[in-house]
Amino acid sequence: MSETSKLIEGRTGPWEIVLGLEVHAQVASNAKLFSGAAVGFGAGPNEQVALVDAAMPGMLPVINRYCVEQAVRTGLGLKAQINLKSHFDRKSYFFPDLPQGYQISQYKDPIVGEGEVIVELDDGSTFTVRIERLHLEQDAGKMLHDQEPNATYVDLNRAGTALMEIVSMPDMRCSAEAAAYVKKLRTILVYLGTCDGDMEKGNLRADVNVSVCRPGDYEKFRETGSFSHLGTRCEIKNVNSYRYIQAAIEYEARRQIEILEDGGKIHQETRLFDPGKGETRSMRSKEDAADYRYFPDPDLLPLELDPAWVKKIEASLPELPDAKKARLQAQYGLSAYDAGVLIIEQARADYYEAAVKGRDAKLVANWVTNELAAKLSAGNIDIADSPLKPAAIAELVQLIEEGVISSKIAKDVFERMWAGEGRASEIVEAAGLKQVSDTGALEGVIDTLIAANPGQAAAVKDRPQAVGWFVGQVMKATGGKANPAAVNQLLRAKLGIE
């Protein structure tokens, strides 16, 4: 099955996938949602636990105003409805990693309502994912089963950490769309500063709901809004990479199709993805809302937002990815592809704009997204920490624009810059890498080549494209320092090519 295909051929005919995602994004905050305990990665077990997080008797939750602000900011960035009145509920959750025996979450009245995300695929096509809701909730702790053979350890550092659960409608139809949606959502959250998007640390993870149906059933669902047209869904919990999201969907869709084609029935359940085996496995039967026994949390008053406060947050929003992409195209004449690559990371777009001032926009984009990006990736370095600052790339591009060095020599200069040998102009001067544009010097090289290759020279008149051979020989003879434009002009004049 192709990862971009929306039609899967089974033994009994074609099938379609229907996908909805619940993305859990850890709120970028220094404290937890209902306590003052610190939030951070790398602390020792149970070092960041307040009495509230440990559910000690008499301890009451107190809402973190900043976490609420971050949720509102995210909702605005998703073009979603901000609900001025919402409330928190208790959700029964009997696991050792959440000591109070319930999770404080939001159910019927979330802080953020319906929104949308416009997603672009690699081929340039776009699709829209409808956001059903965004609600705030507290994270659970972590159970460690591999420390001792006969015991389970519990680390409550994450317990009580603020999460935004962003629930989509089932608007994705293949694994590539699901991965592209999470990428776009992550980019928006990082731009907003509401989540750091670190999937390796579990700060952004997805629960993937997968079902399959026959062609035409999904259209009936979109027309009527009735989920009865869709197949029974299974939820794959806590998938924390784009590659795993795609692999889990691919496997799960095939698993469901095989069961249905064998005359079986899909049971609604929660499953886990095993990256080592590349398969999903059953975790537990899937609970419905009734199983969680939601009810309003009696320790927390309804959350009421001041409209003026929401407006103030909206006015403080940064330029978001879609707007930045459109501006880069309009302001610098970049292609949709180049602008799209630049805006994937806000820091990369900022780096580009610092380097492009007064320089060739396309040329700067190429250096930032190709050579520089490759070096940073190989060294696992963030662009904000790049040893080469924007001014260094700008200077290198200026030397190319002014004809001081060729693009080929520029690659050598770049390698030396990366190695710390100095600025581009200093390296060019010290190594004698200036491009040869002196027509007198070039004419001598060209005359020698033509005299030594009369047959090739005669053939060029009938096949003008063969002049490329002479250009290559001149570049070789000059150690790549000859100005290609000057070489072409001289060769055409001497060989009689119009």
Buried (B, 14 or more C-beta within 10 A) or exposed (E): BEBBBBEBEBEEEEBBBBBBBBBBBBBBBEBBBBBEBBBEEEEEBBEBBBEBBBBEEEBEBEBBEBBBBBBBBBBBBBBBBBBEEBBBBBBEBEEEBBBBEBBBBBBEBBBBBBBBBEBBBEEEEEBEBEBBBBBBBBBBBBEBEEEEEEEEBBBBBBBBBBBBBBBBBBBBBBBBBBBBBBBBBBBBBBBBBBBBBBBEEBBBBBBBBBBBBBEEBBEBBEEEEEEEBBBBBBBBBBBBBBEBBBBBBBBBBBBBBEBBEEEEEBEBBBBBBBEEEEBBEEBEEBBEEEEBEBEBBEEBEEBEBEEEBBEEBBEEBEBBBBEBBBBBBEEBEBEEEBBBBBBBBBEBBBBBBBBBEEBBBEBBBBBBBEBBBEBBEEEEEEBEEBEBEBEBBBBBBBBBEEBBBBEEBBEBBBEBBBEEBBBBBBBBEEEEBBBBBEBEBBBEBBEEBBEEBEEBBEEBEEEEEBBEBBBEBBBEBBEBBBBBEBBBEBBBEBBEBE
